[in-house]
Amino acid sequence: MKRPNHFKHFSLTTVWLWLFIFALLPFALMIVASLLDHNETHIVMLPFTLENYTQLNHVIYLHIFARSLIIASFATLFCLLLGYPFAYLIGRMQNVRWKNLLMLLVIIPFWTSSLIRSYALIAMIKAKGIINAILLALGLIHQPLALLFSNTAVMIGLVYNLLPFMILPIITNVERLDNRLIDAARDLGANQITTFRKVIIPLTMPGIIAGCILVFLPAMTIFYIPDILGGAKSVLVGNLIQNQFLVVQNWPFGSAISTVLTLILATFILIYHLASRSNKKKQEWL
């Protein structure tokens, strides 16, 4: 007769209670708040209304969403182009000592607040910063580049802060690659480019999608990087939500924007789940 596993039940109950209190309940309250009204004396008030969602159709908010999508997409693309080769190199490395060292270099940025690292970037990209000083010394430019307080500075800050979130999921999938599949592709006459495109990329696609999710959503919602590096010229969705909650005190509208972003996140997670299932079936078939 099996004894009841009290520790297992306690652990599962604790996890579900934690998720309910700190995830499901706040999300439910956010949805309810997004359907309410507000005035100068009440943060939220009845009656229920859909005006907060219809207000998102205004050209100003659509422009902010479009710009946020473009900047977040390019930041995700740059992180992928920079992070995939680095992650593949680490994942396929046989020397454990060098592999651990490179992993440490990826994780070290997490030891420092991203806010502090964003301020440190100012010393690098300002008119008299390190980057302009090097370019001027090499004779590549004749006057300092206006990088600070621009969308370019925001892009640099996003890639710099979010690159580890792209590298780590891809490393996990690269380490799980079955060498027999790669050897089989080469035995069948595939060159290195074809093997990489037809075998390695599809098998590491779940890691790519996971990394893109972990980079894309924060890139849209991080508000301090556009504030510090972009100034007033760069207002993204994260800044819009911050202003609605802390400046305008329009919590219903801020909740509506947050709900839309949450639905976008859920869509990406669904895509990741479908890609993972497809990849698993492909591996079983092979």
Stockholm file with secondary structure:
# STOCKHOLM 1.0

chainA/1-286         MKRPNHFKHFSLTTVWLWLFIFALLPFALMIVASLLDHNETHIVMLPFTLENYTQLNHVIYLHIFARSLIIASFATLFCLLLGYPFAYLIGRMQNVRWKNLLMLLVIIPFWTSSLIRSYALIAMIKAKGIINAILLALGLIHQPLALLFSNTAVMIGLVYNLLPFMILPIITNVERLDNRLIDAARDLGANQITTFRKVIIPLTMPGIIAGCILVFLPAMTIFYIPDILGGAKSVLVGNLIQNQFLVVQNWPFGSAISTVLTLILATFILIYHLASRSNKKKQEWL
#=GR chainA/1-286 SS CCCCCHHHHHHHHHHHHHHIIIIIHHHHHHHHHHTSBCCSSCSSBSSCCSHHHHGGGSHHHHHHHHHHHHHHHHHHHHHHHHHHHHHHHHHHCCCHHHHHHHHHHHHGGGGSCHHHHHHHHHHHHSTTSHHHHHHHHHTSCSSCCCCSSSHHHHHHHHHHHHHHHHHHHHHHHHHTCCHHHHHHHHHTTCCHHHHIIIIIHHHTHHHHHHHHHHHHHHHHHCCHHIIIIIGGGCCCHHHHHHIIIIISCCHHHHHHHHHHHHHHHHHHHHHHHHHHHHHHHHHHHC
#=GC SS_cons         CCCCCHHHHHHHHHHHHHHIIIIIHHHHHHHHHHTSBCCSSCSSBSSCCSHHHHGGGSHHHHHHHHHHHHHHHHHHHHHHHHHHHHHHHHHHCCCHHHHHHHHHHHHGGGGSCHHHHHHHHHHHHSTTSHHHHHHHHHTSCSSCCCCSSSHHHHHHHHHHHHHHHHHHHHHHHHHTCCHHHHHHHHHTTCCHHHHIIIIIHHHTHHHHHHHHHHHHHHHHHCCHHIIIIIGGGCCCHHHHHHIIIIISCCHHHHHHHHHHHHHHHHHHHHHHHHHHHHHHHHHHHC
//
